[in-house]
């Protein structure tokens, strides 16, 4: 079964308080933790894909106008969670997906202290019914 | 440049979707299938996924000993990701045009949904360096 693990940690306008404000060695340790996790998931054959997204200040909301042309807006509610990145894993069941999510959750933050951040985990759907 | 196009909805919006008629659902699904096929033909398609329902979502974090702590309670206002496309295009304007096409997917009664789609650049190379 495929599961998506989502880091919804970012809020608009808080980029400066985020990871980019950490000391360089803390950022390096955080990235090293994620790279090691990715490498292990690749080696175990469980990793389907993983992506990191750009920061919320680059996000736009787009919808079609009546003529189909794009209408863009960059204003989001303050409460909105922004996806920072995700993993898709192919595992036997939810327990393994939760265990992997806990590994990602424990990535080190400032001073190397584990962040223990929340990771949203959901199954990926198969093809929609015809 | 890779961009992600994300469709999100609150739990209430997801529940409304379950009440669509079979005909409306089929029309929407046919649109989405054709859309993915068009993106492949245009050479901009990278990936797409549809996610499970919010009822199936858990939030997980590590306890102090590293074991997973799971919770299934979310704020009412939370937007759940319904699905996404990743495309590889020349510039953001092209990504916005493609997002507008996804936005115009048909809703109930075949009326254009014009739902908002969040568009953001994807950082490349997270995995490529391992392969």
Interface residues (C-beta under 8 A of the other chain):
Chain A: X4 X5 X6 X38 X39 X42 X47 X49 X50 X51 X52 X53 X54 X58 X59 X60 X61 X62 X63 X64 X65 X68 X69 X70 X71 X72 X73 X79 X80 X81 X83 X85 X88 X94 X98 X99 X101 X102 X103 X105 X106 X114 X116 X117 X118 X119 X120 X121 X122 X123 X124 X125 X128 X129 X130
Chain B: X4 X5 X6 X29 X32 X33 X47 X49 X50 X51 X52 X54 X56 X57 X58 X59 X60 X61 X62 X63 X64 X66 X67 X68 X69 X70 X71 X77 X78 X79 X81 X86 X92 X96 X97 X99 X100 X101 X103 X104 X112 X114 X115 X116 X117 X118 X119 X120 X121 X122 X123 X126 X127 X130 X131
